[in-house]
Amino acid sequence: MSYAAFNAHGLTGVTVKVADQVSCRTVEDAITAYAAQYGTAPTRVAELRPYLRGDVSAYRIVGGRAAGPGC
């Protein structure tokens, strides 16, 4: 048995931290949603705020595509 299985507080903390992080795929999906709504690709990640939750500070938009961790 793993101690982690009995440490629910520890597991919850890790789960929340991971859930708060945005993935490259999430940013790409937000870019697609933005483009569908406005007919043009966004130029700044700040334009994607209505489509994302979490920390997007590690990402930027280059040539209409997401650039950052995992991209």
Helices and strands as residue ranges (DSSP letters): G 3-6, H 8-19, H 24-38, G 45-51, E 60-62, E 65-67
